């Protein structure tokens, strides 16, 4: 039997025949012997001869779907039982060609020709014995002829030819004859194409594409396809590729484009809240909607809608048609009222008249166009850390304040120091000792500035703090000073002495400062008061000097050769808790306090007298500190004690202040 592909071809060729063809190679309805017989390109033409040389006028010509016969007598009425011959011939387009594994079997004479070239030659009388000849032949693309000859001299006449396609690596040809139609009623595009001529086609791959981009694809064994197209006005087409049984993919063949009507609304334009702004034009507010981020497919007509509530109702206030003004990127509302909150939304209309849904409303409040009133009561309070400015805000719509500054003797215009959102500003950038003129502007939400108001001030130089004053190893007065690390003390220090705290600024002393160490908070220096020896002065004070010669203001006097210990720290308390014991005390009243010495211990009782025994913790704390947390958590019922001593600049220690505490649960 011939392959299924030939059977399918035979069905197509024989669709108009009046008689049905039974299975098993039965005859088709045949015309008279002398008439021209056309069998199509998928069916063999069969010719009967009353001799074994295929000579003379054929006894009969008809069509046969397969070469598979067994005659025990005469093949036709009027023909002899022996000495006859039959020829089967098929000429057709084989597409890209291929290879075929054949088998020709039967009795007596058997021959196979491909394009006139003999492939099998078994031409002798075998009686009822037979031959079976296998083999393979390959053909190229295009049209080729396959012919089988059979001669019967005596006995049983049998002949059978099978030739299924064998595995190959040839790609099928691209399908041809692709036709496309569009059914407006159903919205479906339908395609048909000519069946490939290759005999080993497994299926077809169908691709629907638009603008060179695939939309969907599937496979089919038929030669028709249908797909529901979106009604978006774009061009679509079907592209078909054949795939053979050996998974060889052929080239694509594409049909004509079809264009469905555009009934699809464009997408909602991309207009985020950040693209909606308000400005002032000639003293009047204007709302600006930037469309620079919208996509080409969303236009070309854009409409701006406005409402006083997010829920509407909305009124059209502006349109932009890119067909009339190419390159335009803004929609404007030229008519909003001042100091009013509006809600804006945008819709897009495509060239087919389809309108999108509206964007999420964006609320915009239009500003007023008048500058706020000027500030009043502008005052400046300098200290060592900077200059604190304060003022009274105007009673209108000012929302922020711009502060400008210009140093005395500096060239150029004042510079913006910062913007305050309350009626106060602290300038920490001022140079200590340098006079700076400050100007303050009130600013409203629209950016309008009020008239300027100015004041002049000078940041104080940070004071020099005396750590201690005592003799060094050679008996010379040694003074240790500290000054804030972020302050200007490039002019050095001025050290004075006197006989009392009230006359301490009587005599200027020589002091060549030497930096000892530095932290992020302070710098400590020392100097020897070489001209202090023999003086009756006992009190000393010091001032830091800025680079411009301005002195610090605050000062303290310390006594030289101080042997008086500070008083016992007062108000010493201990409060145990879940995070340790909180200790606190009152600040020492001595002028030259240097530090505190804190230690903790276990409570001891000897002869009924309770005391603070061996130390568990020992800390030296800065003189300005009045609290400390011992992080050891006291267990319930366990008692601890703490001792605190004050240490002055001459390293005199006070008696200990002692406190006891017992751990409690919870």
C-alpha positions as CSV (number, residue, x, y, z in Angstrom):
1,X,0.0,0.0,0.0
2,X,1.2,3.6,-0.6
3,X,1.7,5.9,2.4
4,X,-1.1,7.7,4.2
5,X,0.0,10.9,2.5
6,X,-0.7,9.3,-0.9
7,X,-4.0,8.0,0.4
8,X,-4.9,11.5,1.5
9,X,-3.9,12.8,-2.0
10,X,-5.9,10.1,-3.7
11,X,-8.9,11.1,-1.7
12,X,-8.5,14.7,-2.8
13,X,-8.0,13.7,-6.4
14,X,-10.9,11.2,-6.4
15,X,-13.3,13.5,-4.6
16,X,-15.3,14.0,-7.8
17,X,-15.5,10.4,-8.9
18,X,-18.9,8.8,-8.9
19,X,-17.8,5.4,-7.6
20,X,-16.2,4.7,-4.2
21,X,-12.9,2.9,-4.2
22,X,-12.7,-0.1,-1.9
23,X,-9.6,-0.8,0.2
24,X,-6.8,-3.2,-0.9
25,X,-5.8,-1.5,-4.2
26,X,-9.2,-2.0,-6.0
27,X,-9.6,-0.2,-9.3
28,X,-10.9,3.4,-9.7
29,X,-13.7,4.0,-12.2
30,X,-11.8,3.9,-15.5
31,X,-12.4,5.5,-18.8
32,X,-12.2,3.6,-22.1
33,X,-8.7,2.4,-23.1
34,X,-8.4,4.9,-25.9
35,X,-9.3,8.0,-23.8
36,X,-6.7,10.1,-22.1
37,X,-6.4,9.2,-18.4
38,X,-5.4,11.8,-15.8
39,X,-4.7,10.4,-12.3
40,X,-3.4,13.4,-10.4
41,X,0.0,13.7,-8.8
42,X,-0.7,11.4,-5.8
43,X,-2.0,8.4,-7.6
44,X,-0.3,5.9,-9.9
45,X,-1.4,5.6,-13.6
46,X,-1.7,1.9,-14.3
47,X,-1.4,0.5,-17.9
48,X,-2.2,-3.1,-19.0
49,X,-0.5,-4.8,-22.0
50,X,-1.3,-8.2,-23.6
51,X,2.4,-8.9,-24.0
52,X,5.5,-8.8,-21.7
53,X,7.3,-6.1,-23.7
54,X,4.9,-3.2,-23.1
55,X,4.4,-2.8,-26.8
56,X,1.4,-1.9,-28.9
57,X,-1.8,-0.3,-27.8
58,X,-2.5,-0.7,-24.0
59,X,-5.4,-3.0,-23.2
60,X,-6.5,-0.5,-20.5
61,X,-5.3,2.5,-18.6
62,X,-6.7,3.5,-15.2
63,X,-5.6,4.9,-11.8
64,X,-4.4,2.9,-8.8
65,X,-3.7,4.2,-5.3
66,X,-1.2,1.4,-4.5
67,X,0.9,-1.2,-6.1
68,X,-0.3,-4.3,-4.4
69,X,-2.0,-6.9,-6.7
70,X,-2.5,-10.7,-6.8
71,X,-4.0,-12.2,-9.9
72,X,-4.7,-15.9,-10.1
73,X,-6.1,-15.6,-13.6
74,X,-6.4,-12.9,-16.2
75,X,-6.0,-9.3,-14.8
76,X,-8.8,-8.0,-17.1
77,X,-11.6,-9.5,-19.1
78,X,-10.4,-10.3,-22.6
79,X,-6.8,-10.7,-21.5
80,X,-4.9,-14.0,-21.3
81,X,-3.9,-15.5,-17.9
82,X,-0.2,-15.5,-18.9
83,X,2.2,-13.4,-21.0
84,X,0.9,-9.9,-19.9
85,X,2.5,-6.9,-18.3
86,X,1.4,-4.0,-16.1
87,X,3.1,-0.6,-15.6
88,X,2.5,1.7,-12.7
89,X,3.9,5.3,-13.1
90,X,3.7,8.3,-10.8
91,X,5.1,11.8,-11.6
92,X,4.7,14.4,-8.9
93,X,6.4,17.3,-7.0
94,X,8.2,15.9,-3.9
95,X,8.8,19.3,-2.3
96,X,12.2,19.4,-0.7
97,X,12.8,15.7,-1.7
98,X,14.0,13.0,0.7
99,X,14.9,9.4,1.0
100,X,12.6,6.3,0.7
101,X,13.2,2.8,2.0
102,X,11.4,0.6,-0.5
103,X,10.6,-3.1,-0.9
104,X,9.5,-4.5,-4.3
105,X,8.3,-8.1,-4.2
106,X,6.3,-10.5,-6.4
107,X,6.6,-13.2,-9.1
108,X,8.3,-13.2,-12.5
109,X,9.4,-9.8,-13.9
110,X,10.0,-6.9,-11.4
111,X,11.6,-3.6,-12.2
112,X,11.8,-0.2,-10.4
113,X,12.8,3.1,-12.1
114,X,13.3,6.5,-10.4
115,X,13.6,9.3,-12.9
116,X,14.3,6.7,-15.6
117,X,17.1,5.1,-13.7
118,X,16.7,1.4,-13.0
119,X,16.9,0.6,-9.3
120,X,15.6,-3.0,-9.4
121,X,16.0,-5.5,-12.3
122,X,14.5,-9.0,-11.6
123,X,13.2,-9.8,-15.1
124,X,12.7,-13.6,-15.5
125,X,10.1,-16.2,-15.2
126,X,10.0,-17.5,-11.6
127,X,6.8,-19.5,-11.8
128,X,4.9,-19.3,-8.5
129,X,8.2,-18.6,-6.6
130,X,8.9,-14.9,-6.0
131,X,11.5,-12.2,-5.3
132,X,11.6,-9.6,-2.6
133,X,14.0,-6.7,-3.1
134,X,14.7,-4.1,-0.5
135,X,16.6,-0.9,-1.0
136,X,16.7,2.9,-0.6
137,X,16.6,5.7,-3.1
138,X,16.9,9.5,-2.5
139,X,15.7,12.3,-4.6
140,X,16.1,16.0,-4.6
141,X,13.5,18.8,-4.5
142,X,11.0,19.3,-7.3
143,X,9.2,16.9,-9.7
144,X,10.3,13.2,-10.1
145,X,8.9,10.0,-11.6
146,X,8.6,6.7,-9.9
147,X,7.8,3.6,-12.1
148,X,7.1,0.0,-11.4
149,X,7.1,-2.6,-14.2
150,X,5.7,-6.2,-13.8
151,X,5.6,-9.0,-16.3
152,X,3.9,-12.4,-15.9
153,X,4.9,-15.3,-18.1
154,X,3.3,-18.2,-16.3
155,X,1.5,-19.2,-13.1
156,X,0.4,-16.9,-10.3
157,X,0.9,-13.1,-10.8
158,X,1.8,-11.1,-7.8
159,X,3.4,-7.6,-7.3
160,X,3.7,-5.3,-4.3
161,X,5.7,-2.1,-3.9
162,X,6.0,-0.2,-0.6
163,X,8.2,2.9,-0.2
164,X,7.7,4.8,3.1
165,X,9.9,7.9,3.7
166,X,13.0,7.3,5.8
167,X,14.8,9.6,8.3
168,X,16.5,12.6,6.7
169,X,17.8,16.0,7.7
170,X,16.2,18.0,4.9
171,X,14.1,20.9,5.9
172,X,10.6,21.0,4.4
173,X,9.8,23.7,2.0
174,X,7.9,26.7,3.2
175,X,4.1,26.3,2.7
176,X,2.7,28.2,-0.3
177,X,-0.7,29.5,-1.4
178,X,-1.5,31.0,2.0
179,X,-4.7,32.9,1.9
180,X,-6.2,35.0,4.7
181,X,-9.8,36.3,5.3
182,X,-11.4,38.2,8.1
183,X,-14.9,37.6,9.3
184,X,-16.2,40.8,10.8
185,X,-19.2,39.1,12.3
186,X,-17.2,36.7,14.4
187,X,-14.0,38.7,14.6
188,X,-11.9,35.8,13.5
189,X,-9.2,35.6,10.9
190,X,-9.1,32.4,8.8
191,X,-6.2,31.1,6.8
192,X,-5.8,28.2,4.3
193,X,-2.7,27.0,2.5
194,X,-1.5,24.4,0.0
195,X,-0.5,21.1,1.4
196,X,3.3,20.5,1.3
197,X,4.5,18.1,-1.4
198,X,6.9,16.3,1.0
199,X,5.7,12.8,1.9
200,X,7.0,13.0,5.5
201,X,5.2,16.0,6.9
202,X,4.1,15.5,10.6
203,X,2.3,18.8,11.2
204,X,2.4,22.6,10.5
205,X,3.3,25.3,13.0
206,X,1.0,28.2,12.8
207,X,2.1,31.7,14.0
208,X,-0.1,34.8,14.3
209,X,2.0,37.9,14.2
210,X,1.7,41.7,14.1
211,X,4.4,44.3,13.4
212,X,7.0,41.5,13.3
213,X,6.1,40.3,16.8
214,X,4.5,36.9,17.5
215,X,1.1,36.9,19.2
216,X,0.4,33.2,19.5
217,X,1.3,29.9,17.8
218,X,0.1,26.3,17.7
219,X,0.4,23.2,15.5
220,X,-2.1,21.5,13.2
221,X,-2.1,18.5,10.9
222,X,-4.5,20.2,8.6
223,X,-4.2,23.1,6.1
224,X,-6.5,25.6,7.8
225,X,-6.3,27.9,10.8
226,X,-8.5,30.3,12.6
227,X,-7.8,32.9,15.3
228,X,-10.0,35.6,17.0
229,X,-8.1,38.9,16.6
230,X,-8.3,41.8,19.0
231,X,-10.2,44.7,17.6
232,X,-7.4,47.1,17.8
233,X,-6.9,48.2,14.2
234,X,-3.5,46.6,13.9
235,X,-2.4,44.4,10.9
236,X,-2.2,40.7,11.5
237,X,-1.1,37.8,9.4
238,X,-0.6,34.0,9.5
239,X,2.9,32.5,9.0
240,X,3.1,28.7,8.4
241,X,6.1,26.4,8.7
242,X,6.1,22.7,7.9
243,X,7.7,20.1,10.4
244,X,8.5,16.6,9.1
245,X,8.4,13.4,11.1
246,X,12.1,13.8,11.8
247,X,11.6,17.2,13.5
248,X,13.1,19.1,10.6
249,X,11.6,22.6,10.7
250,X,11.0,24.3,7.4
251,X,11.1,27.9,6.5
252,X,8.2,30.2,7.3
253,X,5.7,31.2,4.7
254,X,3.6,34.2,5.5
255,X,0.2,35.2,4.1
256,X,-1.2,38.7,3.5
257,X,-2.1,41.0,6.4
258,X,-5.7,41.5,7.5
259,X,-6.7,44.5,9.6
260,X,-9.6,44.2,12.1
261,X,-11.6,47.3,12.9
262,X,-10.3,49.3,16.0
263,X,-12.8,48.9,18.8
264,X,-10.3,48.8,21.6
265,X,-10.0,51.8,23.9
266,X,-6.4,52.9,24.4
267,X,-4.7,52.3,27.8
268,X,-5.1,54.8,30.6
269,X,-2.4,57.4,30.1
270,X,0.5,57.2,32.5
271,X,0.3,60.5,34.4
272,X,1.6,60.2,38.0
273,X,1.0,62.9,40.6
274,X,4.6,64.1,40.2
275,X,3.7,65.2,36.6
276,X,1.0,67.6,37.7
277,X,2.2,70.9,39.0
278,X,1.0,74.5,39.5
279,X,2.7,77.7,38.5
280,X,2.0,81.4,38.4
281,X,1.7,83.2,35.0
282,X,1.4,87.0,35.1
283,X,0.2,86.9,38.7
284,X,-2.4,84.2,38.1
285,X,-2.2,80.4,38.9
286,X,-1.9,77.8,36.1
287,X,-2.0,74.0,36.4
288,X,0.4,72.2,34.2
289,X,0.0,68.5,33.4
290,X,3.1,66.9,31.7
291,X,2.4,64.2,29.2
292,X,6.1,63.4,28.4
293,X,5.7,59.9,29.8
294,X,2.7,58.8,27.8
295,X,3.2,56.1,25.1
296,X,2.6,56.7,21.4
297,X,-0.3,54.2,21.4
298,X,-2.3,56.2,23.9
299,X,-3.0,59.2,21.7
300,X,-3.3,61.3,19.7
301,X,-6.0,63.3,21.5
302,X,-5.7,63.9,25.3
303,X,-8.3,65.7,27.4
304,X,-7.8,67.3,30.8
305,X,-10.8,67.2,33.3
306,X,-11.3,69.2,36.5
307,X,-13.5,68.9,39.5
308,X,-13.6,70.4,43.0
309,X,-14.1,66.9,44.6
310,X,-12.4,63.6,43.8
311,X,-15.7,62.0,43.0
312,X,-16.7,64.7,40.5
313,X,-18.5,65.8,38.5
314,X,-15.7,66.6,36.1
315,X,-15.6,69.3,33.5
316,X,-13.4,69.4,30.4
317,X,-10.9,72.2,30.7
318,X,-8.3,71.5,27.9
319,X,-7.5,69.2,25.0
320,X,-4.2,68.5,23.2
321,X,-4.2,66.9,19.7
322,X,-0.8,65.7,18.6
323,X,-2.0,65.6,15.0
324,X,-2.3,69.4,15.2
325,X,0.6,70.2,17.5
326,X,3.2,67.5,17.1
327,X,5.8,67.4,20.0
328,X,3.5,69.1,22.5
329,X,3.8,67.6,26.0
330,X,1.6,69.7,28.3
331,X,-2.0,70.2,29.1
332,X,-2.8,73.5,30.8
333,X,-5.6,74.7,33.0
334,X,-5.5,78.4,32.5
335,X,-8.6,79.3,34.5
336,X,-8.3,77.9,38.1
337,X,-9.2,80.2,41.0
338,X,-6.6,81.1,43.6
339,X,-6.3,79.3,46.9
340,X,-8.6,76.5,45.7
341,X,-8.1,72.7,45.8
342,X,-8.9,71.0,42.4
343,X,-8.8,67.4,41.3
344,X,-7.4,66.7,37.8
345,X,-7.6,63.6,35.6
346,X,-6.7,62.9,32.0
347,X,-8.2,60.6,29.3
348,X,-6.8,59.6,25.9
349,X,-8.6,59.2,22.6
350,X,-7.1,57.2,19.8
351,X,-7.3,57.9,16.1
352,X,-10.3,55.6,15.8
353,X,-12.3,57.6,18.4
354,X,-11.9,55.1,21.2
355,X,-11.5,56.9,24.6
356,X,-9.7,55.4,27.6
357,X,-10.7,55.4,31.2
358,X,-9.5,58.4,33.2
359,X,-6.3,58.6,35.3
360,X,-6.5,58.5,39.1
361,X,-7.4,62.1,40.2
362,X,-4.6,64.2,41.4
363,X,-5.3,67.0,43.9
364,X,-3.7,70.4,43.4
365,X,-4.1,73.5,45.5
366,X,-3.6,76.7,43.7
367,X,-1.5,79.3,45.6
368,X,-2.1,83.0,46.2
369,X,0.1,85.4,44.3
370,X,0.9,87.9,47.1
371,X,4.1,87.8,49.2
372,X,3.6,87.3,52.9
373,X,4.3,89.9,55.5
374,X,7.7,90.5,56.9
375,X,8.8,89.0,60.2
376,X,8.9,91.2,63.3
377,X,10.9,91.1,66.5
378,X,14.0,89.6,65.0
379,X,16.5,89.0,67.7
380,X,19.9,87.3,67.9
381,X,21.4,85.5,71.0
382,X,25.0,84.4,70.6
383,X,26.8,81.8,72.6
384,X,29.9,79.6,72.2
385,X,28.0,77.1,70.0
386,X,26.6,79.6,67.6
387,X,23.9,82.3,67.2
388,X,20.3,81.7,68.0
389,X,17.8,83.8,65.9
390,X,14.2,84.2,66.8
391,X,11.3,86.3,65.4
392,X,7.6,86.6,65.3
393,X,5.9,85.1,62.2
394,X,3.5,87.2,60.1
395,X,-0.2,86.5,60.6
396,X,-0.7,85.3,57.0
397,X,0.3,82.3,54.8
398,X,4.1,82.2,55.4
399,X,5.2,78.5,55.6
400,X,9.0,78.8,55.9
401,X,11.8,81.3,56.5
402,X,15.0,81.8,54.6
403,X,18.0,82.9,56.6
404,X,21.0,84.6,54.9
405,X,24.3,85.7,56.4
406,X,27.3,87.9,55.5
407,X,30.4,88.2,57.7
408,X,31.8,91.6,58.5
409,X,34.4,92.6,56.0
410,X,33.4,89.8,53.5
411,X,32.9,90.7,49.9
412,X,29.9,89.6,47.8
413,X,26.2,89.1,48.5
414,X,24.8,87.4,51.6
415,X,24.6,83.6,51.3
416,X,21.7,81.3,52.2
417,X,22.5,79.7,55.5
418,X,19.3,77.6,55.7
419,X,15.6,77.4,55.7
420,X,13.5,77.2,58.9
421,X,10.0,75.8,59.1
422,X,9.4,77.5,62.5
423,X,10.1,81.1,63.7
424,X,13.6,80.3,64.9
425,X,17.0,79.3,63.5
426,X,20.4,78.4,65.0
427,X,23.5,79.3,63.0
428,X,26.3,77.0,64.0
429,X,28.5,78.0,61.0
430,X,29.4,81.5,62.3
431,X,33.0,82.0,63.1
432,X,33.6,82.7,66.8
433,X,34.3,86.4,67.4
434,X,33.4,87.4,63.9
435,X,30.4,89.8,63.5
436,X,27.8,88.5,61.0
437,X,24.8,90.3,59.5
438,X,21.6,88.1,59.4
439,X,18.7,88.7,57.0
440,X,15.4,86.8,57.3
441,X,12.7,86.4,54.6
442,X,9.2,85.0,55.2
443,X,8.3,82.7,52.3
444,X,4.8,81.4,51.4
445,X,3.9,78.0,49.7
446,X,4.2,79.6,46.2
447,X,7.7,80.7,46.9
448,X,7.0,84.4,47.3
449,X,9.4,86.2,49.7
450,X,8.5,89.0,52.1
451,X,10.6,92.1,52.6
452,X,13.9,91.3,54.4
453,X,14.5,92.0,58.1
454,X,18.1,92.1,59.4
455,X,20.0,91.9,62.6
456,X,23.8,91.7,63.5
457,X,25.4,89.4,66.0
458,X,28.7,87.7,66.8
459,X,29.2,84.2,68.0
460,X,30.9,83.9,71.3
461,X,34.3,82.3,71.6
462,X,34.1,79.1,73.7
463,X,35.6,79.6,77.2
464,X,38.8,78.0,78.3
465,X,38.2,75.7,81.2
466,X,41.0,75.3,83.7
467,X,41.5,71.6,84.5
468,X,43.9,72.2,87.3
469,X,46.8,74.5,88.5
470,X,49.6,73.0,90.6
471,X,53.3,72.8,90.8
472,X,55.1,70.6,88.4
473,X,58.0,68.3,89.3
474,X,60.4,71.3,89.4
475,X,58.0,73.4,91.5
476,X,56.9,75.6,88.7
477,X,53.2,76.5,88.4
478,X,51.7,74.2,85.7
479,X,48.3,75.2,84.2
480,X,46.1,72.7,82.3
481,X,43.3,74.2,80.0
482,X,40.6,72.7,77.9
483,X,38.7,74.3,75.0
484,X,35.9,72.9,72.7
485,X,37.4,71.2,69.7
486,X,35.0,72.8,67.2
487,X,35.7,76.3,68.3
488,X,38.3,78.8,67.2
489,X,41.1,79.3,69.7
490,X,43.8,79.9,67.1
491,X,44.8,83.1,68.9
492,X,45.9,81.1,71.9
493,X,45.0,81.9,75.5
494,X,45.2,84.9,77.9
495,X,46.0,84.0,81.5
496,X,45.4,86.5,84.3
497,X,46.1,86.4,88.1
498,X,44.9,88.3,91.1
499,X,44.8,88.1,94.9
500,X,41.1,87.2,95.0
501,X,38.4,85.9,92.7
502,X,37.1,89.5,92.2
503,X,40.5,90.8,91.2
504,X,41.7,87.8,89.3
505,X,42.0,89.8,86.0
506,X,44.6,92.1,87.5
507,X,47.9,90.8,86.0
508,X,48.4,89.2,82.5
509,X,50.7,86.2,82.8
510,X,53.0,84.7,80.2
511,X,51.5,81.4,78.9
512,X,52.9,79.5,75.9
513,X,50.3,76.7,75.4
514,X,51.3,73.2,74.4
515,X,48.6,70.8,73.2
516,X,48.6,67.6,75.2
517,X,45.8,65.6,73.6
518,X,42.7,66.0,71.6
519,X,39.3,64.3,71.4
520,X,36.2,64.9,69.2
521,X,34.8,67.1,71.9
522,X,37.8,69.1,73.4
523,X,41.5,69.9,73.2
524,X,43.6,70.0,76.3
525,X,46.7,72.2,76.6
526,X,49.2,73.1,79.3
527,X,51.5,76.0,79.9
528,X,54.0,76.9,82.6
529,X,53.4,80.3,84.3
530,X,57.1,81.2,84.4
531,X,56.5,84.7,85.7
532,X,54.2,83.7,88.5
533,X,56.9,82.8,91.0
534,X,57.2,85.0,94.0
535,X,53.8,86.6,93.3
536,X,51.4,87.2,96.1
537,X,48.5,86.3,93.7
538,X,46.8,83.1,94.5
539,X,44.0,83.1,92.0
540,X,44.3,82.5,88.2
541,X,41.8,82.6,85.3
542,X,42.1,82.0,81.5
543,X,40.4,83.1,78.3
544,X,40.5,81.5,74.9
545,X,41.4,83.9,72.0
546,X,39.9,83.6,68.5
547,X,42.0,84.2,65.4
548,X,40.7,87.8,65.2
549,X,41.7,88.5,68.8
550,X,38.2,88.2,70.4
551,X,38.3,86.7,73.8
552,X,35.9,84.2,75.3
553,X,33.4,85.7,77.8
554,X,32.8,83.1,80.6
555,X,35.6,82.4,83.0
556,X,36.3,80.8,86.3
557,X,39.0,81.5,88.9
558,X,41.1,78.7,90.5
559,X,43.4,79.0,93.5
560,X,47.0,78.0,93.3
561,X,48.4,75.7,96.1
562,X,44.9,74.7,97.0
563,X,45.1,72.1,99.8
564,X,41.5,72.3,100.8
565,X,39.6,69.2,99.8
566,X,36.2,69.7,98.2
567,X,33.1,69.0,100.4
568,X,31.5,65.6,100.4
569,X,29.1,65.2,97.4
570,X,25.6,65.9,98.5
571,X,22.3,64.3,97.4
572,X,24.0,60.9,96.6
573,X,21.3,58.3,95.9
574,X,21.1,54.8,94.5
575,X,18.0,53.3,92.8
576,X,18.2,49.6,91.7
577,X,16.2,48.4,88.7
578,X,16.0,45.9,85.9
579,X,18.8,47.6,84.0
580,X,21.2,48.1,86.9
581,X,21.4,50.7,89.6
582,X,20.9,54.4,88.8
583,X,23.2,56.7,90.9
584,X,22.8,60.5,91.1
585,X,24.2,63.4,93.1
586,X,24.2,67.2,93.3
587,X,26.8,69.1,91.4
588,X,29.8,70.1,93.6
589,X,29.9,73.9,94.4
590,X,33.7,74.2,94.2
591,X,35.1,76.3,91.3
592,X,38.0,74.1,90.4
593,X,36.3,70.7,90.5
594,X,38.2,68.4,88.3
595,X,36.4,65.0,88.5
596,X,34.5,62.5,90.7
597,X,35.8,59.1,91.9
598,X,33.1,56.4,92.2
599,X,33.5,52.9,93.5
600,X,31.2,50.1,94.5
601,X,31.7,47.3,97.1
602,X,30.1,44.6,99.2
603,X,28.5,45.6,102.4
604,X,30.5,44.5,105.5
605,X,29.3,44.6,109.2
606,X,32.0,44.3,111.9
607,X,30.9,44.6,115.6
608,X,27.6,45.9,114.5
609,X,29.1,48.6,112.3
610,X,28.2,48.5,108.6
611,X,30.7,49.7,106.0
612,X,31.5,49.5,102.3
613,X,34.1,46.8,101.8
614,X,36.3,45.7,99.0
615,X,35.7,47.4,95.7
616,X,33.9,45.8,92.7
617,X,33.8,48.8,90.4
618,X,36.0,51.9,90.1
619,X,35.3,54.9,87.8
620,X,36.7,58.4,87.3
621,X,34.0,60.7,86.0
622,X,34.2,64.2,84.4
623,X,33.5,67.0,86.8
624,X,30.3,68.1,85.1
625,X,28.7,64.6,85.5
626,X,26.0,64.2,88.1
627,X,24.7,60.7,87.4
628,X,26.0,57.2,86.5
629,X,24.4,53.7,85.9
630,X,26.0,50.7,87.4
631,X,24.9,48.1,84.9
632,X,25.3,45.1,87.3
633,X,21.7,44.0,88.1
634,X,21.3,43.3,91.8
635,X,19.6,40.0,92.5
636,X,16.6,40.1,94.8
637,X,17.7,40.7,98.4
638,X,21.4,41.3,97.6
639,X,22.8,44.5,99.1
640,X,25.5,46.7,97.5
641,X,27.2,49.9,98.5
642,X,28.8,52.8,96.6
643,X,31.3,55.6,97.6
644,X,31.6,58.9,95.8
645,X,34.4,61.4,96.2
646,X,34.9,64.9,94.6
647,X,38.4,65.7,93.3
648,X,39.5,69.4,92.7
649,X,42.1,70.8,90.3
650,X,44.8,70.4,92.9
651,X,44.0,66.7,93.2
652,X,42.4,67.1,96.6
653,X,39.9,64.4,97.5
654,X,36.8,64.8,99.5
655,X,35.6,62.4,102.1
656,X,33.4,59.7,100.6
657,X,29.6,59.9,100.4
658,X,28.2,56.4,100.9
659,X,24.9,55.0,99.8
660,X,23.4,51.5,100.2
661,X,20.8,49.7,98.0
662,X,19.2,46.2,98.0
663,X,18.0,44.4,94.9
664,X,14.2,43.9,94.6
665,X,12.3,41.5,92.2
666,X,10.5,42.9,89.2
